[in-house]
């Protein structure tokens, strides 16, 4: 069992399936996180005459201040300990927590308050049986209208369709004068064929996962907390706004064109948001049931990778996001590979 770096944990139930957690992060662990905090700040800071990551410690501290280093250490410490705290309290946290630092000063423990939505009580259906029953047969029947399997024409027809797709893609590339990068000895036709097959495999995998999740959602009765429904609608809205912007439209102009308010659009997504929230709850509960979670090494690696690309991101939120995404992926892999 890993050493605990927290103390004096207390919980309080709140309305709408939420819980408040208060406690302390030990001074020794806060000091331990200072090294990583200095490295992170060094890589993100810009000081004339020094390259990022190569700034002398005294110069860096003068730039950001001791309080800045302490705040960074606090963010890292809370990010590392959040999964351990909810595990210690046996809290089935869902969604992103709201975390605030209530006391932070040199040479004393860090005091914090967390508010997180918690999993409502519900019973899982027989998810393993459902997943197994939905597995694709190893030898699917030929498409309607094709010759019987003994003639082999079903396979030949599939190959003809694939060849036609390859030809169409190559024609498009030539039409727009696109020259893909090829490895030595690699041929364009082979590369295009490989990419098409990979895309088909990914689509088949996504379809398989979606079918399993839809069936599990349909078979499970859950009273979904409002905070999760709103969170899903906010995520959907953010993605939709990005799509509108990429299409070359201003959001305000788009709303005028369709003669709807942003709230009216969100209201139309409520049913879909409820289904997505239910799916997250089900996957989370299966993870608990099967004791599935990413390893510390996996979590550290992926969190660091994301923070390198999104240097202004909140380390704590990134770590929580990575934990949930990696855990969910492992659950989906379990379900799709059940025999």
C-alpha positions as CSV (number, residue, x, y, z in Angstrom):
1,X,0.0,0.0,0.0
2,X,1.5,3.4,-1.0
3,X,2.4,5.8,1.8
4,X,-0.3,8.3,2.7
5,X,0.5,12.0,2.1
6,X,-2.8,13.3,3.6
7,X,-4.4,13.7,7.0
8,X,-7.5,14.8,8.9
9,X,-9.9,13.9,6.1
10,X,-13.6,14.7,6.7
11,X,-16.6,14.3,4.5
12,X,-20.0,16.1,4.4
13,X,-23.0,15.1,2.2
14,X,-24.4,17.9,0.0
15,X,-27.6,18.0,-2.1
16,X,-27.7,16.7,-5.7
17,X,-25.4,13.7,-5.1
18,X,-22.4,15.8,-4.1
19,X,-20.0,15.4,-1.2
20,X,-17.5,17.9,0.4
21,X,-14.1,16.6,1.4
22,X,-11.8,18.6,3.6
23,X,-8.3,17.7,4.8
24,X,-4.6,18.4,4.7
25,X,-1.6,17.4,2.5
26,X,1.4,16.7,4.7
27,X,4.2,19.3,4.8
28,X,6.8,16.6,3.9
29,X,5.0,15.7,0.7
30,X,4.5,19.4,-0.2
31,X,8.3,19.8,0.1
32,X,8.8,16.7,-2.0
33,X,6.7,18.1,-4.8
34,X,8.7,21.3,-4.8
35,X,11.4,19.7,-7.1
36,X,8.8,18.9,-9.7
37,X,7.2,22.3,-9.3
38,X,10.5,24.0,-10.0
39,X,11.0,21.9,-13.1
40,X,7.5,22.6,-14.4
41,X,7.9,26.3,-13.8
42,X,11.3,26.3,-15.4
43,X,10.0,24.7,-18.5
44,X,7.1,27.2,-18.7
45,X,8.9,30.4,-17.8
46,X,10.3,32.9,-20.2
47,X,13.2,34.9,-18.9
48,X,15.5,37.0,-21.2
49,X,19.0,35.4,-21.6
50,X,17.9,31.9,-20.6
51,X,16.3,29.0,-22.5
52,X,13.2,27.4,-20.9
53,X,14.2,24.6,-18.7
54,X,17.7,26.0,-18.2
55,X,17.0,28.9,-15.9
56,X,19.1,28.9,-12.7
57,X,16.9,28.2,-9.6
58,X,17.7,31.5,-7.9
59,X,16.8,33.5,-11.0
60,X,13.5,31.5,-11.4
61,X,12.5,32.0,-7.8
62,X,13.1,35.7,-8.1
63,X,10.9,35.8,-11.2
64,X,7.9,33.7,-9.9
65,X,8.4,34.3,-6.1
66,X,8.3,31.7,-3.3
67,X,4.5,31.9,-3.2
68,X,4.4,31.0,-6.9
69,X,6.6,27.9,-6.3
70,X,4.4,27.0,-3.3
71,X,1.2,27.3,-5.3
72,X,2.7,25.1,-8.1
73,X,3.8,22.5,-5.4
74,X,0.3,22.6,-4.0
75,X,-1.3,21.9,-7.4
76,X,1.0,19.0,-8.1
77,X,0.5,17.5,-4.6
78,X,-3.3,17.7,-4.8
79,X,-3.2,16.2,-8.3
80,X,-1.2,13.3,-7.2
81,X,-3.2,12.6,-4.0
82,X,-6.8,13.2,-5.3
83,X,-7.2,9.6,-6.6
84,X,-5.7,8.3,-3.3
85,X,-8.0,10.5,-1.1
86,X,-11.2,9.4,-2.8
87,X,-10.0,5.7,-2.6
88,X,-9.2,6.1,1.1
89,X,-12.7,7.5,1.8
90,X,-14.4,5.0,-0.5
91,X,-16.0,7.8,-2.4
92,X,-17.2,7.0,-5.9
93,X,-16.4,10.4,-7.4
94,X,-17.6,11.3,-10.9
95,X,-17.0,14.2,-13.1
96,X,-14.5,16.9,-12.4
97,X,-14.0,18.0,-8.8
98,X,-14.0,21.6,-7.6
99,X,-10.8,21.9,-5.5
100,X,-9.8,24.9,-3.5
101,X,-6.9,25.6,-1.3
102,X,-8.1,26.9,2.1
103,X,-4.7,27.4,3.7
104,X,-1.2,27.7,2.1
105,X,1.9,29.1,3.8
106,X,5.5,28.1,4.1
107,X,6.4,25.3,6.6
108,X,2.8,24.2,7.4
109,X,0.6,21.5,5.8
110,X,-1.7,22.4,2.9
111,X,-5.4,22.6,3.8
112,X,-7.9,22.0,1.0
113,X,-11.6,21.6,0.3
114,X,-13.0,19.4,-2.5
115,X,-16.5,19.2,-3.8
116,X,-17.3,16.3,-6.1
117,X,-20.4,14.7,-7.6
118,X,-20.7,11.1,-6.4
119,X,-22.1,8.0,-8.1
120,X,-25.8,7.5,-7.3
121,X,-26.8,4.1,-6.1
122,X,-27.8,1.8,-8.9
123,X,-27.5,-1.9,-9.8
124,X,-25.4,-3.0,-12.8
125,X,-27.0,-5.4,-15.3
126,X,-25.0,-8.6,-16.2
127,X,-22.6,-6.5,-18.3
128,X,-20.4,-9.4,-19.1
129,X,-23.2,-11.4,-20.6
130,X,-24.5,-8.4,-22.5
131,X,-21.0,-7.7,-24.0
132,X,-20.5,-11.4,-24.9
133,X,-24.0,-11.6,-26.6
134,X,-23.2,-8.6,-28.7
135,X,-19.8,-9.8,-30.0
136,X,-19.6,-10.0,-33.8
137,X,-19.8,-13.6,-35.1
138,X,-16.4,-14.8,-36.2
139,X,-17.7,-15.6,-39.7
140,X,-20.3,-13.0,-40.7
141,X,-22.7,-13.9,-43.5
142,X,-22.1,-12.5,-47.0
143,X,-23.9,-9.4,-48.1
144,X,-27.4,-10.0,-49.4
145,X,-27.4,-10.7,-53.1
146,X,-23.9,-12.1,-53.3
147,X,-23.0,-15.6,-54.2
148,X,-22.9,-18.3,-51.5
149,X,-19.7,-18.7,-49.4
150,X,-18.6,-21.9,-51.2
151,X,-18.1,-20.0,-54.5
152,X,-15.8,-17.5,-52.8
153,X,-17.4,-14.6,-54.6
154,X,-18.3,-12.8,-51.3
155,X,-14.6,-12.4,-50.5
156,X,-13.8,-11.4,-54.1
157,X,-16.5,-8.8,-54.1
158,X,-15.1,-7.3,-50.9
159,X,-11.7,-7.2,-52.5
160,X,-13.1,-5.5,-55.6
161,X,-14.8,-2.8,-53.4
162,X,-11.5,-2.2,-51.5
163,X,-9.6,-1.9,-54.8
164,X,-12.1,0.7,-56.0
165,X,-11.7,2.7,-52.8
166,X,-7.9,2.6,-53.1
167,X,-8.2,3.8,-56.8
168,X,-10.6,6.6,-55.8
169,X,-8.3,7.9,-53.0
170,X,-5.3,7.8,-55.3
171,X,-7.2,9.7,-58.0
172,X,-8.2,12.4,-55.4
173,X,-4.6,12.7,-54.3
174,X,-3.4,13.2,-57.9
175,X,-6.2,15.6,-58.6
176,X,-5.1,17.9,-55.8
177,X,-1.4,17.2,-56.4
178,X,-0.9,15.7,-52.9
179,X,2.2,13.6,-52.5
180,X,2.1,11.6,-49.3
181,X,5.4,10.9,-47.5
182,X,6.5,7.3,-48.2
183,X,9.2,5.2,-46.5
184,X,11.9,3.8,-48.7
185,X,10.5,1.0,-50.8
186,X,6.9,1.8,-49.9
187,X,4.4,2.1,-52.7
188,X,1.5,4.6,-52.7
189,X,-1.1,1.9,-53.4
190,X,0.1,-0.2,-50.5
191,X,0.1,2.8,-48.1
192,X,-3.4,3.9,-49.2
193,X,-4.7,0.4,-48.8
194,X,-3.1,0.1,-45.3
195,X,-4.7,3.4,-44.2
196,X,-8.2,2.5,-45.5
197,X,-8.1,-0.9,-43.7
198,X,-6.9,0.8,-40.5
199,X,-9.8,3.3,-40.7
200,X,-12.2,0.5,-41.3
201,X,-10.9,-1.4,-38.2
202,X,-11.2,1.7,-36.1
203,X,-14.8,2.3,-37.3
204,X,-15.7,-1.3,-36.6
205,X,-14.2,-1.0,-33.1
206,X,-16.0,2.2,-32.3
207,X,-19.3,0.7,-33.6
208,X,-18.8,-2.4,-31.4
209,X,-18.1,-0.3,-28.3
210,X,-21.1,2.0,-29.0
211,X,-23.4,-1.0,-29.4
212,X,-22.3,-2.5,-26.1
213,X,-22.6,0.9,-24.2
214,X,-26.1,1.6,-25.7
215,X,-27.3,-1.8,-24.6
216,X,-25.9,-1.3,-21.1
217,X,-27.4,2.1,-20.9
218,X,-30.8,0.8,-21.9
219,X,-30.7,-2.1,-19.4
220,X,-29.7,0.1,-16.4
221,X,-32.0,2.3,-14.3
222,X,-30.1,5.4,-12.9
223,X,-31.3,8.7,-11.5
224,X,-28.6,10.8,-13.1
225,X,-27.4,13.8,-11.0
226,X,-28.2,17.2,-12.5
227,X,-24.5,18.3,-12.3
228,X,-23.6,15.4,-14.7
229,X,-26.3,16.2,-17.2
230,X,-25.2,19.9,-17.2
231,X,-21.6,18.9,-17.5
232,X,-22.3,16.7,-20.6
233,X,-24.3,19.5,-22.2
234,X,-21.5,21.9,-21.6
235,X,-19.0,19.5,-23.3
236,X,-21.4,19.0,-26.2
237,X,-21.8,22.8,-26.6
238,X,-18.1,23.4,-26.5
239,X,-17.5,20.8,-29.3
240,X,-20.4,22.2,-31.3
241,X,-19.1,25.8,-31.1
242,X,-15.7,24.6,-32.3
243,X,-17.4,22.9,-35.3
244,X,-19.3,26.1,-36.1
245,X,-16.1,28.1,-35.9
246,X,-14.1,25.7,-38.1
247,X,-16.9,26.0,-40.7
248,X,-16.1,29.7,-40.9
249,X,-19.1,31.1,-39.0
250,X,-19.3,33.3,-35.9
251,X,-21.3,31.7,-33.1
252,X,-23.6,34.8,-32.7
253,X,-24.3,34.8,-36.5
254,X,-25.1,31.1,-36.4
255,X,-27.6,31.6,-33.6
256,X,-29.3,34.4,-35.7
257,X,-29.5,32.1,-38.7
258,X,-31.2,29.2,-36.9
259,X,-33.3,31.6,-34.8
260,X,-32.5,29.9,-31.5
261,X,-30.8,30.7,-28.3
262,X,-27.9,28.8,-26.9
263,X,-30.1,27.5,-24.1
264,X,-32.7,26.2,-26.6
265,X,-30.0,24.2,-28.4
266,X,-28.8,22.7,-25.1
267,X,-32.4,21.8,-24.1
268,X,-32.7,19.8,-27.3
269,X,-29.7,17.8,-26.2
270,X,-30.9,16.8,-22.8
271,X,-31.9,13.2,-23.7
272,X,-28.6,12.6,-25.3
273,X,-26.7,14.2,-22.4
274,X,-28.6,11.9,-20.0
275,X,-27.5,8.9,-22.0
276,X,-23.9,10.0,-22.1
277,X,-23.9,10.6,-18.4
278,X,-25.5,7.2,-17.7
279,X,-22.8,5.6,-19.8
280,X,-20.0,7.3,-17.8
281,X,-21.6,6.1,-14.6
282,X,-21.9,2.5,-15.8
283,X,-18.3,2.5,-17.0
284,X,-17.1,3.9,-13.7
285,X,-19.0,1.3,-11.7
286,X,-17.6,-1.5,-13.8
287,X,-14.1,-0.1,-13.2
288,X,-14.7,-0.4,-9.5
289,X,-16.3,-3.8,-9.8
290,X,-13.4,-5.1,-11.8
291,X,-10.7,-3.1,-9.9
292,X,-9.6,-1.4,-13.1
293,X,-7.4,1.7,-13.0
294,X,-4.3,3.0,-14.7
295,X,-1.0,2.4,-13.1
296,X,0.9,5.3,-11.5
297,X,3.5,5.1,-14.2
298,X,0.9,5.2,-17.0
299,X,-0.8,8.2,-15.3
300,X,2.4,10.1,-14.9
301,X,3.6,9.5,-18.4
302,X,0.3,10.6,-20.1
303,X,-0.2,13.6,-17.8
304,X,3.3,14.8,-18.5
305,X,2.8,14.3,-22.2
306,X,-0.4,16.4,-22.2
307,X,1.2,19.2,-20.1
308,X,4.0,19.4,-22.6
309,X,1.5,20.2,-25.3
310,X,-0.8,22.4,-23.2
311,X,1.6,24.3,-21.0
312,X,-1.1,26.6,-19.6
313,X,-3.4,23.8,-18.5
314,X,-4.2,23.2,-14.8
315,X,-2.0,20.2,-13.8
316,X,-4.6,18.9,-11.4
317,X,-7.5,19.0,-13.9
318,X,-5.2,17.3,-16.5
319,X,-4.3,14.5,-14.2
320,X,-8.0,13.9,-13.2
321,X,-9.0,14.0,-16.9
322,X,-6.2,11.5,-17.8
323,X,-7.1,9.2,-15.0
324,X,-10.7,9.0,-16.1
325,X,-9.9,8.6,-19.8
326,X,-7.4,5.8,-19.2
327,X,-9.7,4.0,-16.8
328,X,-12.6,4.2,-19.2
329,X,-10.4,2.9,-22.1
330,X,-9.4,-0.1,-20.0
331,X,-13.0,-0.9,-19.2
332,X,-14.0,-0.7,-22.9
333,X,-11.2,-3.0,-23.8
334,X,-12.4,-5.5,-21.2
335,X,-16.0,-5.4,-22.6
336,X,-15.1,-5.7,-26.3
337,X,-12.7,-8.6,-25.7
338,X,-15.0,-10.8,-23.6
339,X,-15.4,-14.2,-25.2
